[in-house]
Amino acid sequence: MSPKPVISDRYAAARIYFGCVMGMLLIESLLHLPQYLMVALNKRKPYVKAPVQHNGFRVFMHKISTLPSPFPFLTAHNYPMFLRFLVFASLNILFGYNRTRFTADYTLYGWLTLSNGGLTLLLAARGTNLLSAVLRIPTPLLLTYHRWCGMASFVHATVHLGYTASHNARTGQLSRVVNNDVYRAGIIAWSALALVFLTSLRPIRRWCWELFYYPHYLFLVFAVGAMYHANHAKEFFLPGLTLWFIDRVWRLRHFSKKKAVITHFDGSVTKLTVNGYSPKGAAQMAWVQFPGVSNVVWHPFTMVARPGNGFTFAIRGLGGYAKKVQKLGASDSSEKSSGSVIPIRIDGPHGVGGIEWGHHTVTVLVAGGIGITPGISIASSIIFQATNPSSPFSRAEAPARHIYLLWILRSLSHASWFTNELSHLSALANSSNGKVTFDITIHYTSADTGWGQDCTHDLAAAERSLTGSQPSGYAGPGAVIQGRPDILAWFNQIRDQRPHMDVAVNLCGPRTLINSARKAATKMSWSGGLFKVQEEVFEL
Ligand SMILES: Cc1cc2nc3c(=O)[nH]c(=O)nc-3n(C[C@H](O)[C@H](O)[C@H](O)COP(=O)(O)OP(=O)(O)OC[C@H]3O[C@@H](n4cnc5c(N)ncnc54)[C@H](O)[C@@H]3O)c2cc1C
């Protein structure tokens, strides 16, 4: 007996599938929108809940959702992502379950290509995506759905083409169909989609961003080809195409041209300081274009607010483009050019995260190397609020906030990237009459074999940090310790100091560091306080 499709009307099946995935996105929104609305309706006043007491089931679910996933290649490293992937894959299998006896049966996969293609487009706009701006779905999550829908679209399209082509080959109709415009449009659409798919694979994205980025525009060929090939395709594609077009026009009209002052640091870091505008939110990014390097490409960098009115980008010269940024402003390419002023174009701030920063009593920031930028941005935002007399966060009735920063560096000289900011924030926190505290711990690993391998702490250095005299090379605040940190012990100490408080945790750095911190956050979550993690790996 041949399998029967779940819904016999294939067009209806495609629309219901589309609705199911939109339903998943609405559920995602329900996980984040209430927290955002609570903050917004409260006129962004602090709504901290403390002391907290969670029941065992809540703690158990939280622990499960915080642990790194055993399937990192599929699911962005945690169990909720794995669950999402299971639901998404099951929907595709359920709606794709079908007999393949008649040629009309193959069209089901064509329909599912259209609905997945339409969803991929809806989730594509990188800056002003309505789903993140209005529904508050975190941007990295939307990107994950975008990838899954794109992948599903390619799989269904390939099955649709494969069955149709083999049927036509068997019945000797191949030459007839390739001369038919509608079929040709379908083949062109599939070829464009295949190129987009192949160049989106992670190794290509990592190896050569441009080889991933520019072929992505072939989605226009895919969309036009599919709309010519199939009736009703417009219904699926036009919403996403319209949003994408609006996003493009918006960005063309709204990017701003600014002047930035360059400062160079040891360890190939260049800071660009821009005056006259401060990002409102914490840990937001902007797309940046340096006309001195290219008038075409945009790269994402975190905006770090400065006191007063301005912000900084700190850019590490690891890849080809970022290395060229290090040479900007110099008359000859070998010359360092601190103090030069260069033109830059900025499209931002963008980015919706999963945590409303500042609305937890305790904030924990764990960063590796240049991954400090979101951490500094979050700390600045909380400390500026708590010390700004016109902010509700500085009022007597507002609860005190406690920020803990753990920054792991290869070399202590890299601490100079943010010594000024750390000193300034620390001084502000010290003058806040206890409204905000800022605890800084810096580990540098240059004398050991690197992150991820065994190494003992340098007790002499730890001792120096406890007695207050910093090792030479760093003149900022906080404890400085040589060697790898014991992240679990560090989290444990925070839990002991701040019992019955939920903790907002930002992690940014290498995957091994993030996974260790996730495990520590899981272990330390208890009925008297959950460690809620948001991570950033600086990858799209
Ligand atoms: C949200 C976010 C915030 C970031 N904040 C900072 C920061 O504050 N400081 C910092 O030094 N770095 C930051 N990065 C990383 C930075 O964007 C990349 O290191 C930089 O774009 C690499 O470019 P490259 O060509 O020099 O390096 P390559 O070695 O060519 O690329 C390294 C990787 O960067 C990514 N990448 C390359 N080009 C682009 C592009 N045009 N758009 C998006 N990704 C690209 C690719 O994944 C690639 O594999 C951030 C990244 C993201 C996603």
The ligand as an SDF file (V2000), in Angstrom:
LIG
                    3D

 53 58  0  0  0  0  0  0  0  0999 V2000
   27.5200   40.3930   15.7420 C   0  0  0  0  0  0  0  0  0  0  0  0
   29.0140   40.4650   15.4880 C   0  0  0  0  0  0  0  0  0  0  0  0
   29.7870   41.3600   16.2100 C   0  0  0  0  0  0  0  0  0  0  0  0
   31.1680   41.4270   15.9830 C   0  0  0  0  0  0  0  0  0  0  0  0
   31.9210   42.3130   16.7090 N   0  0  0  0  0  0  0  0  0  0  0  0
   33.2610   42.3680   16.5190 C   0  0  0  0  0  0  0  0  0  0  0  0
   34.0870   43.2840   17.2630 C   0  0  0  0  0  0  0  0  0  0  0  0
   33.6050   44.0630   18.0870 O   0  0  0  0  0  0  0  0  0  0  0  0
   35.4220   43.2720   17.0180 N   0  0  0  0  0  0  0  0  0  0  0  0
   36.0030   42.4200   16.0970 C   0  0  0  0  0  0  0  0  0  0  0  0
   37.2240   42.4670   15.9230 O   0  0  0  0  0  0  0  0  0  0  0  0
   35.2540   41.5410   15.4010 N   0  0  0  0  0  0  0  0  0  0  0  0
   33.9060   41.5020   15.5780 C   0  0  0  0  0  0  0  0  0  0  0  0
   33.1480   40.6250   14.8410 N   0  0  0  0  0  0  0  0  0  0  0  0
   33.8200   39.7440   13.8930 C   0  0  0  0  0  0  0  0  0  0  0  0
   34.1000   40.4990   12.5970 C   0  0  0  0  0  0  0  0  0  0  0  0
   32.9080   40.8900   11.9480 O   0  0  0  0  0  0  0  0  0  0  0  0
   34.8790   39.5760   11.6410 C   0  0  0  0  0  0  0  0  0  0  0  0
   36.0420   39.1720   12.3060 O   0  0  0  0  0  0  0  0  0  0  0  0
   35.2860   40.2810   10.4140 C   0  0  0  0  0  0  0  0  0  0  0  0
   34.1620   40.5890    9.6340 O   0  0  0  0  0  0  0  0  0  0  0  0
   36.2380   39.3450    9.6790 C   0  0  0  0  0  0  0  0  0  0  0  0
   36.5100   39.8130    8.4090 O   0  0  0  0  0  0  0  0  0  0  0  0
   37.8690   39.4300    7.6240 P   0  0  0  0  0  0  0  0  0  0  0  0
   37.5210   39.4280    6.1820 O   0  0  0  0  0  0  0  0  0  0  0  0
   38.9590   40.3000    8.0710 O   0  0  0  0  0  0  0  0  0  0  0  0
   38.2580   37.9960    8.1400 O   0  0  0  0  0  0  0  0  0  0  0  0
   38.1870   36.6160    7.4110 P   0  0  0  0  0  0  0  0  0  0  0  0
   39.2600   35.7580    8.0110 O   0  0  0  0  0  0  0  0  0  0  0  0
   38.1400   36.7720    5.9460 O   0  0  0  0  0  0  0  0  0  0  0  0
   36.7960   36.1190    7.9330 O   0  0  0  0  0  0  0  0  0  0  0  0
   36.6720   35.5670    9.2140 C   0  0  0  0  0  0  0  0  0  0  0  0
   35.2230   35.2410    9.4160 C   0  0  0  0  0  0  0  0  0  0  0  0
   34.4820   36.4540    9.5710 O   0  0  0  0  0  0  0  0  0  0  0  0
   33.2200   36.3490    8.9200 C   0  0  0  0  0  0  0  0  0  0  0  0
   33.1020   37.4220    7.9150 N   0  0  0  0  0  0  0  0  0  0  0  0
   33.9960   37.7630    6.9700 C   0  0  0  0  0  0  0  0  0  0  0  0
   33.5370   38.7940    6.2330 N   0  0  0  0  0  0  0  0  0  0  0  0
   32.3250   39.1040    6.7400 C   0  0  0  0  0  0  0  0  0  0  0  0
   31.3300   40.0750    6.4060 C   0  0  0  0  0  0  0  0  0  0  0  0
   31.4700   40.9460    5.4040 N   0  0  0  0  0  0  0  0  0  0  0  0
   30.1960   40.0930    7.1300 N   0  0  0  0  0  0  0  0  0  0  0  0
   30.0110   39.2270    8.1410 C   0  0  0  0  0  0  0  0  0  0  0  0
   30.9130   38.2940    8.5130 N   0  0  0  0  0  0  0  0  0  0  0  0
   32.0500   38.2330    7.8170 C   0  0  0  0  0  0  0  0  0  0  0  0
   33.1790   34.9890    8.2850 C   0  0  0  0  0  0  0  0  0  0  0  0
   32.5080   34.1220    9.1540 O   0  0  0  0  0  0  0  0  0  0  0  0
   34.5940   34.5630    8.1980 C   0  0  0  0  0  0  0  0  0  0  0  0
   34.7500   33.2040    8.2860 O   0  0  0  0  0  0  0  0  0  0  0  0
   31.7730   40.5640   15.0310 C   0  0  0  0  0  0  0  0  0  0  0  0
   30.9840   39.6720   14.3050 C   0  0  0  0  0  0  0  0  0  0  0  0
   29.6250   39.6140   14.5230 C   0  0  0  0  0  0  0  0  0  0  0  0
   28.7980   38.6500   13.7250 C   0  0  0  0  0  0  0  0  0  0  0  0
  1  2  1  0
  2  3  1  0
  2 52  2  0
  3  4  2  0
  4  5  1  0
  4 50  1  0
  5  6  2  0
  6  7  1  0
  6 13  1  0
  7  8  2  0
  7  9  1  0
  9 10  1  0
 10 11  2  0
 10 12  1  0
 12 13  2  0
 13 14  1  0
 14 15  1  0
 14 50  1  0
 15 16  1  0
 16 17  1  0
 16 18  1  0
 18 19  1  0
 18 20  1  0
 20 21  1  0
 20 22  1  0
 22 23  1  0
 23 24  1  0
 24 25  2  0
 24 26  1  0
 24 27  1  0
 27 28  1  0
 28 29  2  0
 28 30  1  0
 28 31  1  0
 31 32  1  0
 32 33  1  0
 33 34  1  0
 33 48  1  0
 34 35  1  0
 35 36  1  0
 35 46  1  0
 36 37  1  0
 36 45  1  0
 37 38  2  0
 38 39  1  0
 39 40  1  0
 39 45  2  0
 40 41  1  0
 40 42  2  0
 42 43  1  0
 43 44  2  0
 44 45  1  0
 46 47  1  0
 46 48  1  0
 48 49  1  0
 50 51  2  0
 51 52  1  0
 52 53  1  0
M  END
$$$$
